[in-house]
């Protein structure tokens, strides 16, 4: 049963990354179709990411009141409609509006998936399940741009959004038939706006929770920087064709999958802090090597992407324990805490992809410095968390 649950939750977590990565090879074709500038096309990614992050703020809380299944199913329906609209878009404005709707709908699975894990598991077992979810979910960003490149070459950019609509429909059917409700009615919280607002404020005021969430988001920012710059890094810097996105995404995602597998394997053997420090140490090595290589050599495969494998490997070791430490501050409001955590991390992802990446994606060296800067800021947040501790504030349950 745990295997089936892991696969379903990983599939739900894939919805967002597929919508982000599959259409990246089509940036030039979409720009040509609508006579749009590269900056305008970049905004179809930024708009998705900002709305994706914004709605993550609410999905967990809504599911705390109405249950996990209804919220997931409703979001998948909206996602399917938005994907069909994007596939049939007659203008750039229409496409942008559909990307906004996609962003609003795509985050439910990843947010509520974490809450479902918290509903059913604890301690090392929860970390193990989260690591396995990350490992399976990692297939999405690896496969998405490769599949997108071939769909673009074979059928054009609209076929990519038809594929996304089909995947959404598949996940709707799987959830409807196979995913049981994990939050019993007796454990749900009344939907009182005043109490909900109070709970959000208490979470926002929890220093350690915020530092941990920002630390994860900033370390993941290195990943986000290359995803947001993927089209320009692969085509303009590495001088590869639209079907060659595997050179970037396979090292990134295979590193994450291997790291997630090791994090799961050693969840019961090593403490959470030991795993986190191991992850930070290896990320720092990868970031420094990346800067060093690009200082002295022109970016070329495979050397330009090997440090990215090590970085994502180390990131995947550290993320599950950091995520659980943060969520455990609010064990009775796991949905709300998961929403807030996801919102913070995706907001940082959106800022990096939409605002920082366009400033850096013309140079491999600038991208490498960007990864190192984000990692150092993340490390400062982690050290700040360790500097002091305070008990979790009580949160209202009605």
C-alpha positions in Angstrom: 0.0 0.0 0.0 2.9 2.4 0.8 4.3 1.8 -2.7 0.9 2.7 -4.3 0.5 5.7 -2.1 4.1 6.9 -2.9 3.4 6.5 -6.7 0.2 8.4 -6.5 1.6 11.3 -4.4 4.7 11.4 -6.7 2.4 11.6 -9.7 0.5 14.5 -8.1 3.7 16.3 -7.3 4.7 15.9 -11.0 1.8 18.0 -12.2 3.6 21.3 -11.5 7.1 20.4 -12.8 5.6 19.0 -16.0 3.8 22.3 -16.6 7.0 24.2 -15.9 9.5 22.1 -17.9 7.7 20.4 -20.8 7.2 23.6 -22.8 10.7 25.1 -22.3 12.1 23.8 -25.6 9.1 25.6 -27.3 10.1 29.1 -26.2 11.5 30.1 -29.6 8.5 28.6 -31.5 5.9 30.3 -29.2 7.8 33.6 -29.6 7.6 33.2 -33.4 3.9 32.2 -33.4 2.8 35.3 -31.4 5.6 37.7 -32.5 6.6 38.0 -28.9 10.0 38.9 -27.4 12.0 36.5 -25.3 11.2 38.5 -22.2 7.4 38.2 -22.9 7.7 34.5 -23.3 9.7 34.3 -20.0 6.6 35.8 -18.4 4.5 32.8 -19.3 6.8 30.9 -16.9 7.0 33.7 -14.3 3.2 34.1 -14.2 2.7 30.4 -13.7 5.3 30.3 -10.9 3.9 33.3 -9.0 0.3 32.0 -9.1 1.5 28.5 -8.4 3.2 29.9 -5.2 0.3 32.1 -4.3 -2.3 29.3 -4.3 0.0 27.0 -2.4 -0.6 29.3 0.5 -4.2 28.1 0.7 -4.5 24.5 -0.5 -3.3 23.0 2.8 -5.6 25.0 5.0 -8.6 24.3 2.7 -7.8 20.6 2.9 -7.6 20.8 6.7 -11.2 21.9 6.7 -12.8 20.0 3.7 -10.5 16.9 3.4 -7.6 16.0 1.1 -9.4 14.3 -1.8 -12.0 17.0 -2.7 -9.4 19.7 -2.9 -7.1 17.6 -5.1 -9.9 16.6 -7.4 -11.2 20.1 -7.8 -7.7 21.5 -8.6 -7.1 18.8 -11.2 -10.3 19.7 -13.0 -9.2 23.3 -13.2 -5.8 22.2 -14.4 -7.3 20.2 -17.2 -9.5 23.1 -18.4 -6.5 25.5 -18.3 -4.3 23.1 -20.3 -6.9 22.7 -23.0 -7.3 26.4 -23.2 -3.5 26.9 -23.6 -3.4 24.3 -26.3 -6.1 26.2 -28.3 -4.8 29.7 -27.4 -5.5 32.1 -30.3 -3.3 34.9 -28.9 -0.4 35.5 -26.5 -2.7 37.1 -24.0 -5.0 34.0 -24.0 -1.9 31.8 -23.5 -0.7 33.9 -20.6 -4.2 33.8 -19.0 -4.3 30.0 -19.2 -0.8 29.8 -17.7 -2.1 31.8 -14.8 -5.0 29.3 -14.3 -2.6 26.4 -14.7 -0.5 27.9 -11.9 -3.4 28.3 -9.6 -4.4 24.7 -10.1 -1.0 22.9 -10.2 0.2 23.2 -6.6 -2.5 21.2 -4.8 -0.9 17.8 -5.2 2.5 18.8 -3.8 1.1 20.7 -0.9 -1.5 18.2 0.1 0.8 15.3 -0.6 3.1 16.4 2.3 0.0 16.8 4.5 -1.1 13.2 3.6 2.3 11.9 4.6 2.1 13.7 7.9 -1.5 12.3 8.4 -0.3 8.7 8.0 3.4 8.6 9.1 5.9 10.1 11.5 9.6 10.2 12.2 12.0 8.2 10.1 9.1 6.5 8.2 7.7 9.9 7.1 11.2 11.0 6.0 11.6 7.7 4.1 8.2 8.2 2.3 9.0 11.8 1.4 12.4 10.8 0.0 10.8 8.1 -2.1 8.2 10.6 -3.4 11.1 12.9 -4.4 12.9 10.1 -6.1 9.9 9.2 -8.3 8.8 12.8 -8.8 12.3 13.5 -10.0 11.5 11.7 -13.3 9.2 14.6 -14.3 11.8 17.3 -14.7 14.1 14.8 -16.4 11.6 13.5 -18.9 9.6 16.7 -19.4 12.0 18.9 -21.5 13.2 15.8 -23.5 9.6 14.9 -24.3 8.7 18.5 -24.9 11.6 18.8 -27.4 10.4 15.8 -29.4 6.7 17.0 -29.3 7.9 20.4 -30.5 9.8 19.0 -33.4 7.1 16.4 -34.3 3.8 18.2 -33.7 4.5 21.8 -32.7 4.1 23.6 -29.3 0.4 23.2 -28.9 0.8 19.4 -28.6 2.7 20.0 -25.4 -0.4 21.5 -23.7 -2.6 18.7 -25.0 -0.1 16.3 -23.3 -0.4 18.2 -20.0 -4.2 18.1 -20.2 -4.0 14.3 -20.8 -1.7 13.8 -17.8 -4.1 15.9 -15.6 -7.0 13.7 -16.7 -5.0 10.6 -15.9 -4.2 11.8 -12.4 -7.9 12.8 -11.8 -8.9 9.2 -12.6 -6.2 7.7 -10.4 -7.0 9.9 -7.4 -10.8 9.3 -7.8 -10.4 5.5 -7.9 -7.3 4.8 -5.7 -6.5 7.6 -3.3 -8.3 7.2 0.1 -9.1 10.2 2.3 -6.4 10.5 5.0 -8.0 13.1 7.2 -11.0 11.8 9.1 -14.0 14.2 9.6 -13.4 14.3 13.3 -9.9 15.7 12.8 -10.9 18.5 10.4 -10.9 22.1 11.5 -13.9 24.4 11.1 -13.5 26.8 8.3 -13.5 30.0 10.4 -11.7 32.8 8.7 -10.7 34.5 12.0 -9.1 31.3 13.4 -7.5 30.6 10.0 -6.0 34.1 9.9 -4.7 33.7 13.5 -3.1 30.4 12.6 -1.4 31.8 9.6 -0.1 34.7 11.7 1.3 32.3 14.3 3.1 30.3 11.7 4.5 33.5 10.1 5.8 34.5 13.5 7.6 31.2 14.2 11.2 32.1 13.5 12.6 28.6 13.2 9.9 27.5 10.8 10.5 30.5 8.6 14.3 30.1 8.6 14.0 26.4 7.7 11.5 27.1 4.9 13.7 29.9 3.5 16.8 27.8 3.8 15.2 25.0 1.7 13.9 27.6 -0.8 17.3 29.3 -1.3 19.2 26.1 -1.7 16.6 24.9 -4.2 17.1 28.3 -5.9 20.2 26.9 -7.6 18.0 24.3 -9.2 15.5 27.0 -10.1 18.1 29.2 -11.7 19.0 26.6 -14.2 15.4 25.6 -14.9 14.4 29.2 -15.5 17.5 29.6 -17.8 17.2 26.2 -19.4 16.2 27.3 -22.9 19.1 29.9 -23.0 21.6 27.7 -21.3 21.1 24.7 -23.6 20.5 26.5 -26.9 22.6 29.7 -26.6 25.4 28.8 -24.2 25.9 25.1 -24.9 24.9 25.6 -28.6 22.7 22.4 -28.6 19.4 21.8 -30.4 15.9 21.8 -29.0 16.0 18.0 -28.6 19.2 18.1 -26.4 17.7 19.3 -23.1 18.6 15.9 -21.6 22.2 17.3 -21.3 21.0 19.7 -18.6 18.0 17.8 -17.0 19.4 14.3 -16.7 22.3 15.4 -14.5 20.0 17.6 -12.4 17.3 15.0 -11.9 19.4 11.9 -11.7 21.4 13.6 -8.9 18.2 14.3 -7.1 16.9 10.8 -7.5 20.1 9.2 -6.2 20.3 11.6 -3.3 16.6 11.0 -2.4 17.2 7.2 -2.4 20.2 7.6 -0.1 18.2 10.0 2.2 15.5 7.3 2.5 18.0 4.5 3.0 19.8 6.3 5.9 16.7 8.0 7.5 16.9 5.6 10.4 20.7 5.3 10.6 21.7 8.9 10.8 20.2 11.9 12.5 18.4 14.6 10.6 21.2 17.1 11.4 23.9 14.7 10.1 22.1 14.4 6.8 21.5 18.1 6.5 25.2 18.9 7.2 26.3 16.3 4.7 24.0 17.8 2.1 25.3 21.4 2.7 28.9 20.3 2.6 28.5 18.6 -0.8 26.4 21.4 -2.2 29.2 23.9 -1.3 31.8 21.7 -3.0 29.6 21.5 -6.2 28.9 25.3 -6.2 32.6 26.2 -5.8 33.7 23.7 -8.5 31.0 25.1 -10.8 32.3 28.6 -10.4 35.9 27.5 -10.8 35.2 25.6 -14.0 33.4 28.5 -15.6 36.1 31.0 -14.6 38.7 29.2 -16.6 36.9 27.3 -19.4 34.1 28.0 -21.9 31.0 26.0 -21.0 30.8 22.7 -22.8 29.4 19.3 -22.2 29.8 17.2 -20.1 31.9 19.3 -17.8 29.5 22.2 -17.6 26.7 20.0 -16.1 28.7 17.6 -13.9 28.7 20.0 -10.9 24.9 20.3 -11.2 24.6 16.5 -10.7 26.6 16.8 -7.4 24.6 19.8 -6.3 21.2 18.2 -6.9 22.4 15.0 -5.3 23.4 16.9 -2.1 20.2 18.9 -2.2 18.1 15.8 -2.2 19.9 14.4 0.9 19.2 17.6 2.9 15.7 18.5 1.8 13.5 15.7 3.3 14.9 16.1 6.9 14.7 19.9 6.7 11.1 19.7 5.4 10.1 17.5 8.2 11.8 19.5 11.0 9.8 22.5 9.8 6.5 20.7 9.5 6.9 19.1 13.0 6.6 22.5 14.6 2.9 22.3 13.8 1.8 18.7 14.0 -1.9 19.5 14.4 -2.0 21.8 11.4 0.1 19.9 8.9 -1.9 21.2 6.0 -1.6 24.8 6.9 2.2 24.4 7.7 2.7 22.6 4.4 0.9 25.4 2.6 3.0 28.1 4.2 6.2 26.1 3.6 5.4 25.4 0.0 4.4 29.1 -0.6 7.7 30.4 0.7 9.7 27.9 -1.3 7.8 28.4 -4.5 7.8 32.2 -4.1 11.6 32.0 -4.0 11.6 29.7 -6.9 9.4 32.1 -8.9 11.6 35.1 -8.0 14.7 33.3 -9.0 13.3 31.9 -12.3 11.4 35.0 -13.3 13.5 37.9 -12.0 17.1 36.6 -11.3 17.4 34.1 -14.2 16.9 36.8 -17.0 19.7 38.8 -15.4 22.1 35.9 -15.5 21.2 33.5 -18.3 23.5 35.1 -20.9 26.6 33.7 -19.1 27.4 30.3 -17.6 29.7 32.1 -15.1 27.0 34.4 -13.9 24.7 31.4 -13.4 27.4 29.6 -11.4 27.9 32.7 -9.1 24.1 32.9 -8.7 24.0 29.3 -7.4 26.8 29.9 -4.9 25.2 33.1 -3.6 21.9 31.4 -3.0 23.5 28.5 -1.2 25.5 30.8 1.1 22.3 32.7 2.0 20.6 29.3 2.6 23.4 28.2 4.9 23.1 31.5 6.9 19.4 30.7 7.4 20.2 27.1 8.6 22.8 28.5 11.0 20.3 31.1 12.3 17.8 28.3 13.0 20.4 26.4 15.0 21.3 29.6 17.0 18.2 29.3 19.1 15.0 27.3 19.6 11.6 28.2 21.0 8.5 26.0 21.5 5.9 25.9 18.8 3.0 28.2 19.5 -0.4 26.7 20.0 -2.7 26.9 17.0 -6.5 27.0 17.0 -8.3 23.9 15.8 -11.8 25.4 15.5 
